[in-house]
Amino acid sequence: MRALALFSGGLDSMLAIKAIAEQGIDVTAIYIKTGFGGTKDISELMSQRALKAGASLEIVDVREEYIQKILFDPVYGYGKNFNPCIDCHGYMFRVAKGLMERFGASFLVTGEVLGQRPMSQRSDAIRLVTKLANDADEKLILRPLSARLMEPTTPELKGWVDRTRLHAISGRGRDTQLSLAKSFGWEDYESPGGGCLLTDEHFSGKLREFMAHEEKLGLEDIDLLKYGRHFRLPQGAKLIVGRNKEDNDRLEAIGTSKYIPVKLSVVGPFSLLSKNATADDLALAAKIAVTYARTGINETYVVSVGEETIQASPFADKIQTRKYLFCT
């Protein structure tokens, strides 16, 4: 008997896997990569945590499809920010159901806890997720952490899983989960991805601003939105200025056809500018970039913008750049 578990790498999904693996069922943890899971590569850490809980890990990349089918047209709308949580959960279950035959799995597992999240884990929201997942009749989705508070699912009714060995956790408190983690000797179990970026106010602001000015969101755009200060210049060009070494390295490593690099002759940030920037926006971009570098107010510096090399002096104060800055 095998189950597929939706896996975030956090404590709840680890505990859900553990509850099933302890009953002698093989579990494959599925991390569904939407592109909005965080800013760092956590695949190795997630593999270690899945193994600790009793499962192997498979990463499924759905970024293109997620943008096309879920992000901009959710049936049940958004949460506080740009997060289509109900539609997202339903979509992930549909993806997982589509993988069951490939992995020889009989049912699905999730670490959701009844009442823990205000949008997607209320009783009524779980029913909507189940409907979107096309699982209302089959009842193949098992939530081990709250199972004894919910109607029995097919794995329980058919005796694949012993319902009495599942949990009855509800609400936003974490005491029971933390106690279970301690009993298993787990110390490293906090969410490795920092949560979904679509629930983050600043990232959602960047995304909304992007969609107001650009025709289409691509995979490279998602990566670029994760780093740097974002400026919109008067004639429409976008400028992204690294905030620190990590930003600089990440921005420089992203292969992009929409932007050209802005490089300085002094120590300072790596920046990217829209490829179609006008001459005026290009000059302003250079001026902003050197303002965030180690420069003197009355000095002029060499700035390479794509194939061009120009001279630029910094603003007297960074405050003067803020009228173009829409997200730090």
The 8 nearest C-alpha neighbors of each residue, nearest first, counted from 0:
[[1, 24, 25, 105, 2, 104, 159, 103],
 [0, 2, 25, 104, 24, 26, 105, 103],
 [3, 1, 104, 26, 106, 107, 105, 25],
 [2, 4, 107, 27, 26, 28, 108, 104],
 [5, 3, 108, 28, 109, 107, 29, 6],
 [4, 6, 29, 109, 28, 30, 108, 3],
 [7, 5, 30, 29, 28, 12, 8, 4],
 [6, 8, 9, 30, 12, 5, 190, 45],
 [7, 9, 45, 6, 190, 191, 48, 12],
 [8, 10, 190, 7, 189, 12, 11, 188],
 [9, 11, 13, 188, 12, 189, 14, 190],
 [12, 10, 110, 14, 13, 9, 15, 111],
 [11, 13, 110, 15, 14, 6, 10, 9],
 [14, 12, 10, 16, 52, 11, 15, 17],
 [13, 15, 17, 11, 16, 12, 10, 18],
 [16, 14, 110, 12, 18, 17, 143, 13],
 [17, 15, 13, 19, 14, 18, 20, 52],
 [16, 18, 14, 52, 20, 19, 15, 21],
 [19, 17, 15, 16, 21, 20, 14, 165],
 [20, 18, 16, 22, 21, 17, 24, 15],
 [19, 21, 24, 17, 22, 23, 18, 53],
 [22, 20, 19, 23, 18, 17, 24, 53],
 [23, 21, 20, 19, 24, 160, 18, 161],
 [24, 22, 20, 21, 25, 19, 0, 160],
 [23, 25, 20, 0, 1, 22, 19, 26],
 [26, 24, 1, 20, 0, 2, 23, 27],
 [27, 25, 2, 54, 1, 3, 24, 28],
 [26, 28, 3, 55, 54, 56, 4, 29],
 [29, 27, 4, 56, 6, 55, 54, 3],
 [28, 30, 57, 5, 6, 4, 58, 56],
 [31, 29, 58, 6, 59, 32, 5, 7],
 [32, 30, 59, 58, 29, 60, 33, 61],
 [31, 33, 60, 34, 61, 59, 30, 62],
 [34, 32, 62, 61, 35, 65, 31, 60],
 [35, 33, 62, 32, 36, 221, 218, 37],
 [36, 34, 196, 33, 37, 195, 197, 221],
 [35, 37, 195, 34, 192, 196, 194, 33],
 [38, 36, 192, 35, 39, 196, 193, 195],
 [37, 39, 225, 40, 36, 192, 222, 226],
 [40, 38, 37, 41, 192, 36, 191, 42],
 [39, 41, 42, 38, 43, 37, 192, 44],
 [42, 40, 44, 43, 39, 45, 191, 192],
 [41, 43, 45, 44, 40, 46, 58, 47],
 [44, 42, 46, 45, 41, 47, 40, 48],
 [45, 43, 47, 41, 46, 42, 48, 191],
 [46, 44, 48, 42, 8, 47, 43, 41],
 [45, 47, 43, 49, 44, 48, 56, 42],
 [48, 46, 44, 50, 45, 49, 51, 43],
 [49, 47, 51, 45, 50, 46, 52, 44],
 [48, 50, 54, 52, 46, 51, 47, 55],
 [51, 49, 54, 53, 47, 48, 52, 55],
 [50, 52, 48, 49, 53, 47, 54, 13],
 [53, 51, 17, 49, 13, 50, 16, 54],
 [52, 54, 50, 51, 20, 17, 49, 16],
 [55, 53, 50, 26, 49, 27, 28, 52],
 [54, 56, 27, 50, 28, 49, 57, 26],
 [57, 55, 28, 46, 27, 29, 49, 54],
 [56, 58, 29, 28, 30, 59, 55, 27],
 [59, 57, 30, 29, 31, 60, 56, 32],
 [58, 60, 31, 32, 30, 61, 57, 29],
 [59, 61, 32, 62, 31, 58, 33, 63],
 [62, 60, 64, 33, 63, 32, 65, 59],
 [63, 61, 33, 65, 34, 64, 60, 66],
 [64, 62, 66, 65, 61, 67, 218, 217],
 [65, 63, 67, 66, 61, 62, 68, 69],
 [64, 66, 62, 69, 68, 63, 67, 61],
 [67, 65, 70, 63, 64, 68, 69, 62],
 [66, 68, 64, 65, 69, 63, 70, 71],
 [69, 67, 65, 66, 64, 70, 72, 71],
 [70, 68, 65, 73, 72, 71, 66, 67],
 [69, 71, 66, 72, 65, 73, 68, 83],
 [70, 72, 69, 73, 66, 68, 67, 83],
 [71, 73, 69, 70, 74, 68, 76, 67],
 [74, 72, 76, 75, 69, 86, 83, 71],
 [73, 75, 76, 72, 86, 85, 69, 83],
 [76, 74, 73, 86, 85, 77, 83, 84],
 [77, 75, 73, 74, 83, 78, 72, 86],
 [78, 76, 83, 82, 81, 79, 80, 84],
 [77, 79, 82, 80, 83, 118, 81, 84],
 [78, 80, 77, 81, 198, 82, 200, 199],
 [79, 81, 78, 198, 82, 200, 203, 197],
 [82, 80, 197, 203, 77, 198, 83, 78],
 [81, 83, 197, 77, 78, 198, 84, 80],
 [84, 82, 77, 86, 76, 87, 85, 73],
 [83, 85, 87, 82, 86, 119, 88, 118],
 [86, 84, 119, 88, 87, 128, 83, 89],
 [87, 85, 89, 88, 84, 83, 73, 90],
 [86, 88, 84, 90, 85, 89, 83, 91],
 [89, 87, 91, 85, 90, 86, 84, 128],
 [88, 90, 128, 132, 131, 86, 92, 87],
 [89, 91, 93, 87, 88, 92, 86, 94],
 [92, 90, 94, 88, 93, 89, 95, 87],
 [91, 93, 95, 89, 94, 90, 132, 96],
 [94, 92, 132, 90, 96, 91, 95, 97],
 [95, 93, 91, 97, 92, 96, 90, 98],
 [94, 96, 92, 98, 97, 93, 91, 99],
 [97, 95, 93, 99, 98, 94, 92, 107],
 [96, 98, 94, 95, 99, 93, 100, 101],
 [99, 97, 95, 101, 96, 100, 102, 94],
 [100, 98, 104, 96, 102, 101, 97, 103],
 [99, 101, 103, 102, 98, 104, 97, 96],
 [100, 102, 98, 99, 103, 104, 97, 96],
 [103, 101, 99, 104, 100, 98, 1, 3],
 [102, 104, 100, 101, 99, 1, 105, 0],
 [103, 105, 1, 99, 2, 102, 106, 3],
 [104, 106, 2, 1, 103, 0, 99, 107],
 [107, 105, 139, 2, 104, 140, 3, 154],
 [108, 106, 140, 3, 2, 4, 139, 141],
 [109, 107, 4, 141, 140, 142, 3, 5],
 [108, 110, 5, 142, 111, 4, 12, 15],
 [109, 111, 12, 11, 15, 142, 112, 144],
 [112, 110, 109, 142, 113, 120, 11, 144],
 [113, 111, 115, 145, 169, 144, 114, 110],
 [112, 114, 169, 120, 115, 145, 121, 170],
 [115, 113, 170, 121, 120, 169, 116, 112],
 [114, 116, 171, 170, 112, 113, 120, 117],
 [115, 117, 120, 118, 114, 119, 121, 171],
 [118, 116, 119, 121, 120, 115, 114, 124],
 [119, 117, 116, 120, 78, 121, 84, 124],
 [118, 120, 85, 124, 84, 116, 121, 117],
 [121, 119, 116, 114, 113, 125, 124, 115],
 [120, 122, 114, 124, 123, 119, 113, 125],
 [121, 123, 125, 124, 120, 126, 113, 114],
 [122, 124, 126, 125, 121, 127, 120, 119],
 [125, 123, 127, 121, 119, 126, 122, 120],
 [126, 124, 128, 122, 127, 123, 120, 129],
 [125, 127, 129, 123, 124, 128, 130, 122],
 [128, 126, 130, 124, 129, 125, 131, 123],
 [129, 127, 89, 125, 131, 130, 126, 85],
 [128, 130, 132, 126, 127, 134, 131, 135],
 [129, 131, 127, 133, 132, 128, 135, 134],
 [132, 130, 89, 128, 133, 129, 127, 90],
 [131, 133, 89, 129, 93, 134, 130, 92],
 [134, 132, 130, 131, 135, 129, 93, 136],
 [133, 135, 137, 138, 132, 129, 136, 130],
 [134, 136, 130, 129, 138, 133, 137, 132],
 [137, 135, 134, 138, 133, 139, 130, 129],
 [136, 138, 134, 139, 135, 153, 133, 152],
 [139, 137, 152, 134, 153, 136, 140, 135],
 [138, 140, 106, 137, 153, 107, 141, 152],
 [141, 139, 107, 138, 108, 106, 142, 152],
 [142, 140, 108, 143, 107, 139, 152, 109],
 [141, 143, 109, 146, 144, 145, 108, 110],
 [144, 142, 146, 165, 15, 145, 141, 166],
 [143, 145, 166, 142, 168, 146, 112, 167],
 [146, 144, 167, 168, 166, 143, 148, 112],
 [147, 145, 143, 149, 142, 148, 144, 166],
 [146, 148, 167, 149, 145, 166, 165, 162],
 [149, 147, 146, 167, 145, 150, 168, 169],
 [150, 148, 146, 147, 151, 145, 152, 167],
 [149, 151, 152, 148, 146, 147, 138, 155],
 [152, 150, 155, 156, 149, 153, 146, 147],
 [151, 153, 138, 155, 154, 156, 141, 139],
 [152, 154, 156, 155, 138, 139, 157, 151],
 [155, 153, 159, 157, 152, 160, 156, 158],
 [156, 154, 160, 158, 153, 152, 157, 162],
 [155, 157, 153, 158, 154, 152, 151, 159],
 [158, 156, 154, 155, 159, 153, 160, 152],
 [159, 157, 155, 160, 156, 154, 161, 153],
 [158, 160, 154, 157, 155, 161, 156, 0],
 [161, 159, 155, 158, 154, 162, 22, 19],
 [162, 160, 163, 164, 155, 158, 159, 165],
 [163, 161, 165, 164, 155, 160, 147, 146],
 [162, 164, 161, 165, 147, 166, 160, 146],
 [165, 163, 162, 161, 166, 18, 160, 22],
 [164, 166, 162, 143, 163, 146, 144, 18],
 [165, 167, 144, 145, 168, 147, 143, 146],
 [166, 168, 145, 147, 148, 144, 146, 169],
 [169, 167, 145, 144, 166, 112, 170, 113],
 [170, 168, 113, 114, 112, 145, 115, 167],
 [171, 169, 114, 115, 172, 113, 168, 112],
 [170, 172, 115, 173, 114, 169, 116, 112],
 [173, 171, 170, 174, 115, 169, 175, 176],
 [172, 174, 176, 175, 177, 171, 170, 178],
 [175, 173, 177, 176, 172, 178, 179, 171],
 [174, 176, 178, 177, 173, 179, 168, 172],
 [177, 175, 179, 173, 178, 174, 180, 11],
 [178, 176, 180, 174, 179, 175, 173, 181],
 [177, 179, 175, 181, 176, 180, 174, 182],
 [178, 180, 182, 176, 181, 177, 175, 183],
 [181, 179, 177, 185, 183, 182, 178, 176],
 [182, 180, 184, 178, 183, 179, 185, 177],
 [181, 183, 179, 180, 184, 178, 185, 177],
 [184, 182, 180, 181, 185, 179, 178, 186],
 [185, 183, 181, 182, 180, 186, 179, 187],
 [186, 184, 180, 183, 181, 187, 188, 182],
 [185, 187, 188, 184, 181, 180, 189, 183],
 [188, 186, 185, 189, 48, 10, 190, 180],
 [187, 189, 10, 9, 186, 190, 185, 48],
 [190, 188, 9, 10, 191, 187, 8, 186],
 [189, 191, 9, 192, 193, 8, 188, 10],
 [192, 190, 193, 189, 8, 9, 41, 44],
 [193, 191, 37, 194, 190, 36, 41, 39],
 [194, 192, 191, 190, 37, 195, 36, 196],
 [193, 195, 192, 36, 196, 37, 190, 198],
 [194, 196, 36, 197, 198, 35, 37, 193],
 [195, 197, 199, 35, 198, 37, 36, 202],
 [196, 198, 82, 81, 195, 199, 203, 35],
 [199, 197, 196, 82, 80, 195, 81, 200],
 [200, 198, 196, 197, 202, 201, 203, 80],
 [199, 201, 203, 202, 80, 204, 198, 197],
 [202, 200, 204, 203, 199, 205, 326, 327],
 [201, 203, 205, 204, 199, 200, 206, 196],
 [204, 202, 206, 200, 205, 201, 81, 197],
 [205, 203, 201, 207, 202, 206, 200, 208],
 [206, 204, 202, 208, 203, 207, 209, 201],
 [205, 207, 203, 209, 204, 208, 202, 210],
 [208, 206, 204, 210, 209, 205, 203, 211],
 [209, 207, 211, 205, 206, 210, 204, 212],
 [208, 210, 206, 207, 211, 212, 213, 205],
 [209, 211, 207, 213, 212, 208, 206, 214],
 [210, 212, 208, 209, 213, 207, 214, 206],
 [213, 211, 210, 209, 208, 214, 235, 207],
 [214, 212, 210, 209, 215, 211, 216, 208],
 [215, 213, 212, 210, 216, 211, 209, 217],
 [214, 216, 213, 217, 210, 209, 220, 212],
 [215, 217, 220, 218, 214, 221, 210, 213],
 [218, 216, 220, 219, 215, 221, 63, 66],
 [217, 219, 221, 220, 222, 216, 63, 62],
 [218, 220, 222, 221, 217, 223, 255, 253],
 [221, 219, 223, 217, 218, 222, 216, 224],
 [222, 220, 218, 224, 219, 223, 217, 225],
 [223, 221, 219, 220, 224, 225, 218, 253],
 [222, 224, 220, 225, 221, 226, 219, 250],
 [225, 223, 221, 222, 226, 220, 205, 202],
 [226, 224, 223, 222, 38, 221, 202, 227],
 [227, 225, 246, 224, 223, 241, 250, 228],
 [226, 228, 241, 240, 242, 239, 246, 229],
 [227, 229, 327, 240, 239, 326, 241, 242],
 [228, 230, 239, 326, 238, 324, 325, 227],
 [229, 231, 324, 238, 323, 237, 325, 232],
 [232, 230, 237, 323, 236, 235, 238, 324],
 [231, 233, 236, 235, 234, 323, 237, 280],
 [234, 232, 235, 231, 280, 236, 323, 279],
 [235, 233, 232, 236, 280, 277, 276, 279],
 [234, 236, 232, 233, 231, 237, 276, 212],
 [237, 235, 276, 232, 273, 231, 234, 280],
 [236, 238, 231, 273, 230, 272, 232, 235],
 [237, 239, 272, 230, 271, 229, 231, 240],
 [240, 238, 229, 271, 270, 228, 227, 230],
 [241, 239, 270, 228, 227, 269, 268, 242],
 [242, 240, 227, 246, 247, 268, 269, 243],
 [243, 241, 227, 246, 240, 228, 268, 244],
 [242, 244, 246, 245, 241, 247, 268, 227],
 [243, 245, 247, 246, 248, 242, 241, 268],
 [244, 246, 248, 247, 243, 249, 242, 241],
 [247, 245, 241, 249, 243, 244, 248, 226],
 [246, 248, 244, 241, 269, 250, 245, 249],
 [247, 249, 245, 251, 246, 250, 244, 252],
 [250, 248, 246, 252, 251, 247, 245, 253],
 [251, 249, 247, 253, 252, 248, 246, 223],
 [250, 252, 248, 249, 253, 247, 269, 254],
 [253, 251, 249, 250, 248, 254, 247, 255],
 [254, 252, 250, 251, 255, 249, 219, 222],
 [253, 255, 252, 256, 219, 251, 250, 258],
 [256, 254, 257, 253, 258, 219, 259, 220],
 [255, 257, 258, 254, 274, 259, 219, 273],
 [258, 256, 274, 255, 273, 259, 275, 272],
 [259, 257, 273, 274, 272, 271, 256, 255],
 [258, 260, 305, 272, 274, 271, 273, 261],
 [261, 259, 271, 305, 304, 270, 262, 272],
 [260, 262, 304, 270, 271, 303, 269, 305],
 [263, 261, 303, 302, 269, 260, 304, 270],
 [262, 264, 302, 265, 301, 303, 267, 261],
 [263, 265, 301, 302, 300, 262, 266, 303],
 [266, 264, 263, 267, 293, 292, 294, 300],
 [267, 265, 293, 292, 264, 263, 268, 294],
 [266, 268, 292, 293, 265, 291, 263, 269],
 [269, 267, 241, 270, 247, 240, 292, 242],
 [268, 270, 247, 241, 262, 240, 261, 267],
 [271, 269, 240, 261, 239, 260, 241, 268],
 [270, 272, 260, 239, 259, 261, 238, 258],
 [273, 271, 238, 258, 259, 237, 274, 260],
 [272, 274, 258, 236, 237, 276, 275, 257],
 [273, 275, 258, 259, 257, 276, 272, 256],
 [274, 276, 273, 277, 236, 257, 258, 272],
 [277, 275, 236, 273, 274, 280, 281, 278],
 [278, 276, 280, 279, 281, 275, 234, 236],
 [277, 279, 281, 280, 282, 276, 283, 275],
 [280, 278, 282, 281, 277, 283, 234, 276],
 [279, 281, 283, 277, 282, 278, 276, 284],
 [280, 282, 278, 284, 279, 283, 276, 277],
 [283, 281, 279, 285, 284, 280, 278, 286],
 [284, 282, 286, 280, 285, 281, 287, 279],
 [285, 283, 281, 287, 286, 282, 280, 288],
 [286, 284, 288, 282, 283, 287, 311, 289],
 [285, 287, 283, 313, 311, 284, 289, 288],
 [288, 286, 290, 284, 285, 289, 283, 320],
 [289, 287, 285, 290, 286, 291, 284, 292],
 [288, 290, 292, 291, 313, 286, 287, 285],
 [289, 291, 313, 287, 288, 292, 314, 286],
 [290, 292, 289, 288, 267, 287, 268, 293],
 [293, 291, 267, 289, 290, 294, 266, 268],
 [294, 292, 266, 267, 265, 291, 295, 289],
 [295, 293, 292, 296, 289, 290, 313, 298],
 [294, 296, 298, 297, 293, 313, 299, 312],
 [295, 297, 315, 298, 313, 294, 314, 312],
 [298, 296, 295, 299, 312, 313, 315, 294],
 [297, 299, 295, 296, 312, 300, 294, 313],
 [300, 298, 312, 311, 310, 297, 301, 313],
 [299, 301, 311, 310, 312, 302, 298, 264],
 [300, 302, 310, 264, 309, 263, 311, 303],
 [303, 301, 263, 309, 308, 262, 310, 264],
 [304, 302, 308, 262, 261, 307, 305, 263],
 [305, 303, 261, 307, 260, 306, 308, 302],
 [304, 306, 259, 260, 307, 303, 261, 308],
 [307, 305, 304, 308, 303, 259, 260, 261],
 [308, 306, 304, 305, 303, 309, 302, 261],
 [307, 309, 303, 302, 304, 301, 306, 310],
 [310, 308, 302, 301, 303, 307, 311, 304],
 [309, 311, 301, 300, 302, 299, 312, 308],
 [312, 310, 300, 286, 299, 285, 301, 309],
 [311, 313, 299, 286, 298, 300, 314, 289],
 [314, 312, 290, 286, 289, 296, 315, 287],
 [313, 315, 316, 290, 317, 319, 312, 296],
 [314, 316, 296, 313, 317, 319, 290, 297],
 [315, 317, 318, 314, 319, 290, 320, 313],
 [318, 316, 319, 320, 290, 314, 315, 321],
 [317, 319, 316, 320, 321, 322, 315, 314],
 [318, 320, 317, 321, 316, 314, 322, 315],
 [321, 319, 318, 317, 322, 323, 287, 324],
 [322, 320, 324, 323, 318, 319, 317, 325],
 [321, 323, 324, 320, 319, 325, 318, 230],
 [324, 322, 230, 321, 231, 232, 320, 325],
 [323, 325, 230, 321, 322, 326, 229, 231],
 [326, 324, 230, 229, 323, 327, 231, 205],
 [325, 327, 229, 324, 228, 205, 201, 204],
 [326, 228, 229, 227, 325, 324, 201, 242]]
